[in-house]
Amino acid sequence: MDKAADKEEFTGLILLSGLDKPGITQALFEVLSPFSITIVDIEQIVIKDRLILTVLVALNPAHQEALTTDIEACALSLDVDIATLFSYAHSSTIRSKKGLIHVVILSKRINPAAIADLTSGITSAGANIERITRLASSPITAIEFVVSGADQESLGTILSPIAATNNVDIAVQTGGVQRHARKLVQLDVDSTLIQQEVIELLAAKAGVADQVIAITERAMKGEIDFAESLKERVALLKGLPESTLAQVQSEILLTPGARTLVSTLQKLGHTVSVVSGGFIDVIAPILKDLDIKYFKANTLGIESGALTGEVVGPIIDRAAKADALREFAAAESIAMEQTIAIGDGANDLDMIAAAGLGIAFNAKPAVKAAADSSVSQPYLDSVLYLLGIAREDIEESTD
């Protein structure tokens, strides 16, 4: 190793804590200013009106005593606690670390045991926690751990079952500039982008709800082929008046957080696409309202003002959803590694597998098991936390 690049430096670690108020950071750095000091690292957080400010500086060891005296006087004048630790360190030990992994956990309620078990898992992987940040506290809690000394796959293998045991959702992703690259985020519609299953709403109007729901449930579990199940269900709708489509459109509700998710992603320069095993005849107004440019869905056969009981054109099944993801990514010149697929049913499995990050949203067990991450809370904008976007930033972007 180049000795010049790894020389010893005399450093001082300054830890300030106390009741937050304007001017504390300014006062501390005014105390440091007269000395020949270089700022090596700094971090400040405020939790429940309590300030914690940590500063690492490089300095001349001859200045330690005078600096300590001035810092102690500063602590008294500000009515805060300040601790210091001076030591020699190799410059290589205080350089920025590379190959960091981001671990994000989500839950309505995170208890100490969950944190204890997860951090134990991180330790068992030979990794070290470099930083912990709260991304959100309401309506769910989201916490991000930045970890060094581990690879994504092995860490995910260790932490995923621990998270499941503690009823928290987890995402383990690599860091670096690619984490902030432009992305294509593709959403399923029924029970993902919207709260309902469109075909079940149509079935209720046709008086065949029980039959359709039974077929849908089997299809979502992967027990029967989706394309065949769709044909069976649509056949039961034969003769339903075309005017019923408008009635169903008025009954559709977006999933909580759906509009926030889409608008935030779009404002950040990402692309949102939609694929549905449902029907464009019903969801078209939603796509227009959300300004969704890329979409694919099935088309209902309509003749003489009534449904024919058939699907027109190719059926959008699980393979077609994955193909759409690749097609839309190529159209936007986005690498597949930068794609995200979000869904809840078996017909979403192929696109979840094809995406750089597959997310199961309130999904069936088989889909959860296949996905890279899962969200078990009924808030679709929770996906933003998995990307490292804090609640404060989301709220600011929606003002």
Protein Blocks (a to p, Z undefined) as FASTA:
>chain_A
ZZklmcccddddddddddddehklmmmmmmmmmpccddfbdcdddeehiacddddddddf
klmmmmmmmmmmmmmmnopacddddddddfklmgccehiacdddddfbdcfklmmmmmmm
mmmnopacfbdcdfbfbfbdcdddddehiafklmmmmmmmmmmmnopacddddedjklmp
ccdddddfehplpmbdfklmmmmmnopmmmmmmmmmmmmnopacfklmmmmmmmmmgoia
fklmmmmmmmpccdehklmmmmmmmmnopacddddfbdfklmmmmmmmnopabdcddddd
deehiaehiaedjdddfklmmmmmmmmmmmnopafklgccddfbfklmmmmmmpmbdcde
hiafklmmmpmbdcfbfcfklmmmmnopafklmmmmmZZ
